[in-house]
């Protein structure tokens, strides 16, 4: 079934039609500086296509939550754990309910983590639920940055990986990405390159105009036109829009954002003694509580799931969800199953090069498959367990007092370094040779042996270890706080067991 929606007017006053079925297969990129009408365009697209296709909106500013009043979108607050977001995303696909993931009030790193977890939940849904979904991501340069910024590497990899999956591999899973950005130069090229449809709005920087012209197949001299575009005016190109660059004007919308552009207002009449008004404190001023930024409290997960169930049951052919009760499981049995899942994942030779966020997604899936009872393990706790498992510690050593002290000491290093630290401690407790640079690099998730040596230097600078060599030049790592040290080991060895396993 072919469905064309009216996006506004093209040249000559003819309707500018967007083919939804073609869009689902070819994806869309929207670009425009702040104030160009980019959010207005997305709202027009969402309103016009709401009756025809399920929609998921990643909304960093909370502008699109008003869609719920007229079109029934479920509003999901992003201030939740990864496990909650993944579970909600799975049910969103299962019940085919449109939603808005509102990330308002979160800092940029929290927004990236929430969006990454939610998009991964949509992407990892069972094959039975691969129905068509229009996934709209506003301010996409935040979630798929072209360069690393002030956020942690884990957050960047999680968000960028999710956006790459959406645009590169989402089509077969029914996910059609619609991404909007203020700056093409700040958007990762591998994400932008997967779009076949483009709507380019007003932009001023030469680098953004040049990229827009390249994407539209226009001469770079013609790119100057992007500076002259008015608000709400875009140039369209793509199989779902037009085979040639086509200027269009976006039509009106039925809903509005909670925030709006600032309007000029006249200043109040000047009053006498204005200095006294400003510099003299109010007697009650010191008693007032400090004003804090109001952030909407997240709705309980149970409320969202109940709303999803109500929305589904209202349809005549709503699928019936079959719930399988979780078997009773003792704490010991649960720990054994979790340890088994972790061991299975980490035994894969390619797991060492995967970011923790990817391994965490696999762990959650495996845990559901094995019906492990209880609340899912949080991401920080998962990282801790991965570090312990990667160290290769045996049960006898794990029960020793030295290992317990080592675990406490390891909390002084960052999460990404705990695998390396515990690997060295385990070797020292077992009087084993010092791990080689190649093995340390693998524990850190890199192929660079130079980085492994820098990690050891960092540990020494922090006073956690002392590095020295024996008379044959083999390396020894000593732990002053634990009063242990490794046996001499060849730093340049490459034929140890773990390297051979990777090969």
C-alpha distance (Angstrom), angle and dihedral (degrees) to the residues before:
residue distance angle dihedral
X1 . . .
X2 3.81 . .
X3 3.80 116.5 .
X4 3.79 122.4 -175.2
X5 3.79 118.6 -166.2
X6 3.79 125.2 -159.9
X7 3.80 111.7 -116.1
X8 3.83 94.9 174.7
X9 3.78 135.7 -83.7
X10 3.79 130.7 -28.8
X11 3.80 127.2 -161.8
X12 3.77 112.0 -49.3
X13 3.80 92.8 25.1
X14 3.81 94.2 -81.5
X15 3.84 115.7 144.2
X16 3.80 116.3 -91.7
X17 3.80 102.0 -133.2
X18 3.80 125.8 -164.0
X19 3.81 117.6 -159.7
X20 3.82 106.0 -135.4
X21 3.80 94.8 -165.4
X22 3.81 91.0 52.7
X23 3.81 90.6 45.0
X24 3.82 91.0 55.9
X25 3.81 88.7 59.0
X26 3.81 100.3 39.5
X27 3.86 108.1 32.2
X28 3.83 128.6 -142.2
X29 3.80 137.3 -110.5
X30 3.83 120.3 -160.8
X31 3.80 120.1 -168.1
X32 3.80 130.3 -177.9
X33 3.78 140.1 131.7
X34 3.78 120.4 -105.0
X35 3.79 108.6 -69.3
X36 3.80 95.1 23.9
X37 3.82 93.3 112.3
X38 3.78 97.4 -102.5
X39 3.82 95.8 139.2
X40 3.81 89.6 44.7
X41 3.81 88.7 55.3
X42 3.80 92.2 50.7
X43 3.81 90.9 48.8
X44 3.83 90.9 51.1
X45 3.81 90.0 50.1
X46 3.80 92.7 48.4
X47 3.79 94.8 46.4
X48 3.79 94.7 47.5
X49 3.83 94.9 46.0
X50 3.84 97.7 39.7
X51 3.84 94.6 97.9
X52 3.80 92.7 49.9
X53 3.79 109.8 42.5
X54 3.81 140.2 23.5
X55 3.81 112.6 -103.0
X56 3.80 135.4 -153.4
X57 3.81 118.1 -173.3
X58 3.80 123.6 -164.3
X59 3.81 99.9 -155.1
X60 3.83 117.4 -175.8
X61 3.83 95.1 -179.6
X62 3.82 101.7 37.3
X63 3.82 91.8 -117.3
X64 3.80 96.8 132.3
X65 3.81 100.0 50.6
X66 3.82 88.3 97.1
X67 3.81 87.8 74.1
X68 3.79 86.8 78.3
X69 3.82 92.6 68.6
X70 3.80 96.0 59.1
X71 3.81 105.5 19.9
X72 3.82 102.3 30.3
X73 3.81 99.3 -117.6
X74 3.81 112.8 170.0
X75 3.82 110.4 -122.3
X76 3.81 114.1 -139.2
X77 3.81 119.1 -169.5
X78 3.80 111.7 -139.2
X79 3.82 95.6 -141.0
X80 3.81 93.7 101.0
X81 3.78 139.3 104.9
X82 3.80 120.1 -88.3
X83 3.78 91.1 -110.9
X84 3.82 91.8 53.8
X85 3.80 92.6 49.2
X86 3.80 92.5 48.1
X87 3.80 91.6 49.3
X88 3.82 92.4 49.0
X89 3.82 91.5 47.0
X90 3.80 90.2 52.0
X91 3.79 91.6 53.0
X92 3.79 91.7 44.5
X93 3.79 88.3 61.3
X94 3.79 93.7 40.4
X95 3.81 94.2 52.8
X96 3.83 96.3 33.8
X97 3.80 94.6 -130.6
X98 3.81 121.9 157.2
X99 3.80 114.8 -125.2
X100 3.81 146.2 174.9
X101 3.81 118.8 -136.9
X102 3.82 101.7 -151.0
X103 3.81 113.0 -157.5
X104 3.80 95.7 176.1
X105 3.79 113.6 139.6
X106 3.82 95.7 25.2
X107 3.78 123.1 110.3
X108 3.81 118.4 -115.8
X109 3.81 95.7 -94.9
X110 3.80 92.5 49.4
X111 3.80 89.5 48.3
X112 3.81 91.4 52.3
X113 3.79 92.7 49.0
X114 3.81 93.7 46.9
X115 3.81 93.6 46.6
X116 3.81 91.9 45.7
X117 3.81 93.6 50.6
X118 3.82 92.7 45.8
X119 3.82 94.3 47.7
X120 3.79 90.7 47.4
X121 3.81 88.9 51.8
X122 3.82 89.8 54.1
X123 3.80 91.0 46.0
X124 3.83 95.3 48.5
X125 3.81 95.5 50.8
X126 3.80 117.0 131.4
X127 3.79 116.3 -87.4
X128 3.82 90.2 -113.1
X129 3.83 88.9 68.6
X130 3.81 100.5 48.0
X131 3.80 93.3 125.0
X132 3.84 119.7 152.3
X133 3.81 113.1 -81.1
X134 3.80 128.8 178.9
X135 3.82 105.3 -141.5
X136 3.82 110.6 -163.5
X137 3.82 117.5 -168.2
X138 3.79 116.5 -171.9
X139 3.84 119.0 -158.2
X140 3.80 89.6 16.0
X141 3.82 92.5 176.3
X142 3.82 86.8 73.2
X143 3.81 92.9 58.3
X144 3.82 98.8 35.7
X145 3.83 105.0 32.9
X146 3.79 118.7 -178.5
X147 3.82 91.3 -138.8
X148 3.78 134.0 25.6
X149 3.79 114.7 -96.0
X150 3.78 136.5 178.8
X151 3.82 94.7 -48.7
X152 3.80 124.3 95.6
X153 3.79 118.9 -88.4
X154 3.81 91.7 -118.9
X155 3.81 92.2 56.3
X156 3.80 92.0 47.0
X157 3.81 93.4 48.8
X158 3.81 92.4 46.9
X159 3.80 94.1 50.1
X160 3.80 96.3 39.8
X161 3.81 91.6 46.7
X162 3.81 91.3 51.8
X163 3.82 92.4 48.7
X164 3.80 90.8 47.5
X165 3.81 90.7 51.4
X166 3.81 89.9 49.3
X167 3.80 95.2 51.9
X168 3.82 100.7 31.8
X169 3.81 105.3 34.2
X170 3.78 104.6 13.4
X171 3.81 97.7 91.3
X172 3.81 95.4 75.6
X173 3.79 88.9 50.1
X174 3.80 92.3 52.1
X175 3.82 94.8 -104.9
X176 3.81 114.6 135.7
X177 3.79 112.6 -169.8
X178 3.81 121.3 -143.0
X179 3.81 107.7 -177.8
X180 3.79 127.0 -176.9
X181 3.79 125.8 -165.6
X182 3.79 139.5 175.0
X183 3.80 93.2 -148.5
X184 3.79 124.4 36.0
X185 3.80 89.4 -169.5
X186 3.84 90.2 60.7
X187 3.83 94.0 49.5
X188 3.81 118.5 91.8
X189 3.80 108.3 -103.5
X190 3.81 95.8 -137.2
X191 3.83 89.0 57.3
X192 3.81 96.0 46.0
X193 3.81 93.3 44.0
X194 3.81 93.3 63.6
X195 3.82 93.3 65.6
X196 3.81 116.6 95.1
X197 3.82 96.6 -176.0
X198 3.80 124.1 63.5
X199 3.79 137.5 -170.4
X200 3.80 109.4 -173.9
X201 3.80 120.1 -167.8
X202 3.79 135.9 -179.8
X203 3.79 115.7 -37.9
X204 3.80 133.3 161.8
X205 3.81 110.9 -170.8
X206 3.80 115.5 95.7
X207 3.80 94.3 -134.5
X208 3.82 92.0 53.8
X209 3.80 92.7 45.5
X210 3.80 90.4 49.9
X211 3.81 92.6 51.7
X212 3.80 91.4 45.9
X213 3.80 90.7 51.1
X214 3.81 90.8 48.9
X215 3.80 92.1 51.0
X216 3.81 91.5 49.3
X217 3.79 93.7 44.3
X218 3.81 91.8 -119.3
X219 3.78 130.2 144.8
X220 3.78 111.4 -97.9
X221 3.80 91.1 -124.0
X222 3.79 88.4 58.8
X223 3.82 88.8 54.6
X224 3.82 88.6 81.6
X225 3.82 86.3 80.6
X226 3.81 90.0 75.4
X227 3.81 89.6 70.4
X228 3.81 91.1 58.5
X229 3.81 98.8 49.6
X230 3.79 114.3 118.8
X231 3.78 125.9 -133.7
X232 3.80 109.6 -71.7
X233 3.83 93.3 17.5
X234 3.80 117.8 117.7
X235 3.80 139.6 169.2
X236 3.81 111.3 -124.8
X237 3.77 129.0 -156.0
X238 3.80 134.5 161.0
X239 3.81 143.5 79.9
X240 3.82 91.6 -77.6
X241 3.82 92.8 49.1
X242 3.79 117.7 21.1
X243 3.80 137.5 -26.9
X244 3.80 90.1 -135.3
X245 3.83 129.8 41.1
X246 3.80 105.0 -79.6
X247 3.83 125.4 -172.8
X248 3.81 110.8 -137.0
X249 3.79 136.6 177.3
X250 3.81 115.7 -138.2
X251 3.79 114.8 -123.5
X252 3.79 130.1 -128.2
X253 3.83 124.2 -73.0
X254 3.80 132.0 -137.7
X255 3.80 99.0 -142.6
X256 3.79 130.9 46.0
X257 3.78 137.3 -147.8
X258 3.79 120.7 -103.3
X259 3.80 88.6 -121.8
X260 3.79 126.5 51.2
X261 3.78 138.9 -171.9
X262 3.82 113.6 -78.3
X263 3.81 115.2 -98.6
X264 3.78 127.3 -151.1
X265 3.80 114.1 -102.3
X266 3.81 127.5 -176.2
X267 3.78 116.2 -106.7
X268 3.82 117.5 -110.8
X269 3.77 119.0 -100.9
X270 3.78 113.5 -82.9
X271 3.76 114.8 -101.7
X272 3.77 130.8 -153.4
X273 3.78 120.5 -99.6
X274 3.80 92.1 21.4
X275 3.81 89.5 160.9
X276 3.79 90.3 60.1
X277 3.80 90.4 51.0
X278 3.78 91.9 53.4
X279 3.79 103.4 37.2
X280 3.81 101.4 34.4
X281 3.82 110.4 82.3
X282 3.78 120.8 -133.4
X283 3.86 110.1 -110.5
X284 3.81 89.6 -126.3
X285 3.78 94.1 44.4
X286 3.78 96.1 91.9
X287 3.78 90.9 51.8
X288 3.80 94.9 56.4
X289 3.80 118.3 97.9
X290 3.78 116.7 -112.2
X291 3.78 112.1 -92.0
X292 3.77 112.0 -112.0
X293 3.75 129.6 -166.2
X294 3.76 107.4 -94.8
X295 3.78 112.7 -126.0
X296 3.77 121.5 -175.5
X297 3.76 112.4 -109.9
X298 3.81 110.8 -115.7
X299 3.76 114.8 -106.9
X300 3.78 113.3 -115.8
X301 3.79 113.7 -96.8
X302 3.78 90.0 -124.3
X303 3.82 90.4 59.7
X304 3.80 92.2 52.4
X305 3.79 92.5 47.4
X306 3.80 90.3 49.2
X307 3.80 90.3 51.1
X308 3.79 90.3 49.4
X309 3.78 90.3 52.0
X310 3.82 92.0 49.3
X311 3.79 91.9 49.1
X312 3.79 90.9 50.0
X313 3.78 96.7 46.0
X314 3.80 91.0 53.3
X315 3.82 91.6 70.1
X316 3.81 121.2 85.5
X317 3.77 93.9 -128.2
X318 3.77 100.0 34.5
X319 3.80 113.1 156.8
X320 3.76 116.6 -116.1
X321 3.78 113.3 -125.3
X322 3.76 112.8 -135.9
X323 3.77 111.5 -150.1
X324 3.75 119.1 -156.5
X325 3.78 113.2 -152.3
X326 3.77 115.3 -123.4
X327 3.82 112.6 -114.5
X328 3.78 118.2 -118.2
X329 3.79 110.1 -94.6
X330 3.78 131.0 -175.4
X331 3.82 118.8 -130.7
X332 3.79 90.5 -111.7
X333 3.79 92.6 51.4
X334 3.80 90.5 47.8
X335 3.81 91.8 51.9
X336 3.80 90.4 48.9
X337 3.79 91.7 51.6
X338 3.80 92.3 47.5
X339 3.81 90.3 49.7
X340 3.81 89.5 49.3
X341 3.81 92.2 51.5
X342 3.80 91.9 48.1
X343 3.80 91.8 48.6
X344 3.81 91.7 49.5
X345 3.80 92.6 51.1
X346 3.80 95.6 45.0
X347 3.80 93.7 45.8
X348 3.79 88.0 69.6
X349 3.83 104.1 99.0
X350 3.83 91.0 -139.4
X351 3.81 94.1 55.6
X352 3.81 92.4 82.9
X353 3.81 90.9 68.4
X354 3.80 96.3 47.7
X355 3.84 121.5 96.6
X356 3.78 117.0 -112.2
X357 3.81 91.3 -110.6
X358 3.83 91.4 60.9
X359 3.79 92.2 47.0
X360 3.80 89.6 48.3
X361 3.81 91.4 55.2
X362 3.81 89.8 51.2
X363 3.80 90.7 48.1
X364 3.81 92.6 53.2
X365 3.80 90.9 50.0
X366 3.81 92.9 48.4
X367 3.81 90.7 46.6
X368 3.81 90.8 54.2
X369 3.80 91.1 47.3
X370 3.80 90.8 53.6
X371 3.81 91.2 42.8
X372 3.79 95.6 -126.1
X373 3.79 106.0 -172.1
X374 3.79 125.1 -134.2
X375 3.81 134.5 43.5
X376 3.81 115.0 -35.5
X377 3.78 116.9 -99.8
X378 3.81 112.7 -98.4
X379 3.81 120.0 -117.8
X380 3.86 95.2 -109.4
X381 3.81 90.5 49.4
X382 3.81 89.4 47.2
X383 3.81 91.3 52.9
X384 3.81 89.1 51.2
X385 3.81 92.7 51.3
X386 3.81 91.6 46.7
X387 3.80 90.4 53.1
X388 3.82 90.9 51.2
X389 3.80 93.2 46.6
X390 3.81 93.3 47.3
X391 3.79 90.8 53.4
X392 3.82 88.3 67.7
X393 3.81 93.7 -134.0
X394 3.82 114.6 172.3
X395 3.80 125.9 -138.2
X396 3.81 94.9 -101.0
X397 3.80 93.7 51.4
X398 3.82 91.6 42.6
X399 3.81 89.9 57.8
X400 3.81 93.7 50.0
X401 3.78 124.0 106.0
X402 3.79 91.4 -124.3
X403 3.79 92.2 58.7
X404 3.81 91.7 49.9
X405 3.80 89.8 53.0
X406 3.81 88.9 47.7
X407 3.80 90.8 53.7
X408 3.79 90.8 53.4
X409 3.80 91.2 47.1
X410 3.82 91.4 49.2
X411 3.80 90.4 63.3
X412 3.80 87.8 73.7
X413 3.83 90.3 69.5
X414 3.81 126.4 68.0
X415 3.80 121.4 -93.7
X416 3.81 94.8 -104.0
X417 3.84 91.9 55.1
X418 3.80 98.7 48.2
X419 3.82 93.7 86.2
X420 3.81 90.8 57.5
X421 3.80 94.1 42.8
X422 3.81 94.3 50.0
X423 3.81 91.6 44.5
X424 3.82 89.1 58.5
X425 3.82 92.8 43.9
X426 3.79 91.9 51.3
X427 3.81 90.1 52.1
X428 3.81 90.6 49.8
X429 3.82 94.1 48.1
X430 3.80 90.7 49.9
X431 3.82 93.6 44.2
X432 3.81 87.5 -121.3
X433 3.82 125.5 155.0
X434 3.79 115.1 -84.4
X435 3.84 108.8 -91.8
X436 3.78 115.6 -104.9
X437 3.80 124.0 -111.4
X438 3.81 89.4 -104.6
X439 3.80 92.2 55.3
X440 3.81 93.0 46.0
X441 3.82 90.0 49.5
X442 3.80 90.2 51.6
X443 3.82 91.2 51.1
X444 3.81 88.2 53.2
X445 3.80 92.4 48.1
X446 3.80 98.9 -112.6
X447 3.80 138.2 107.5
X448 3.81 92.5 -142.9
X449 3.82 113.5 105.9
X450 3.80 88.8 -173.6
X451 3.78 89.2 62.6
X452 3.81 89.2 50.8
X453 3.79 90.0 56.4
X454 3.79 90.3 48.4
X455 3.81 89.4 53.8
X456 3.78 90.9 55.7
X457 3.79 89.2 48.6
X458 3.81 89.6 51.3
X459 3.82 91.7 51.5
X460 3.80 89.2 51.2
X461 3.81 92.5 48.9
X462 3.83 88.6 53.6
X463 3.80 90.4 53.4
X464 3.83 93.0 -116.8
X465 3.81 97.2 117.2
X466 3.78 141.1 17.2
X467 3.82 117.6 -141.0
X468 3.78 122.6 -153.4
X469 3.80 140.2 142.1
X470 3.77 135.6 -126.4
X471 3.80 124.0 -124.5
X472 3.82 92.0 -82.9
X473 3.81 92.6 54.3
X474 3.79 97.0 -106.6
X475 3.78 116.6 144.6
X476 3.82 125.6 -110.1
X477 3.81 125.1 -170.0
X478 3.81 115.6 -158.1
X479 3.83 126.8 -168.7
X480 3.84 109.6 -150.1
X481 3.82 93.9 -170.2
X482 3.80 91.6 53.6
X483 3.82 98.2 34.6
X484 3.81 92.4 -131.6
X485 3.79 135.8 112.9
X486 3.78 138.7 -172.8
X487 3.77 124.7 -108.2
X488 3.82 114.9 -104.0
X489 3.81 112.0 -75.6
X490 3.80 136.7 -178.1
X491 3.81 108.0 -107.0
X492 3.82 91.5 -160.1
X493 3.79 97.5 50.1
X494 3.81 114.3 127.9
X495 3.81 101.8 170.7
X496 3.78 99.1 73.4
X497 3.80 118.8 129.3
X498 3.79 98.4 -99.1
X499 3.81 93.7 52.1
X500 3.81 91.1 49.5
X501 3.82 89.0 50.1
X502 3.81 90.3 54.5
X503 3.78 91.0 51.6
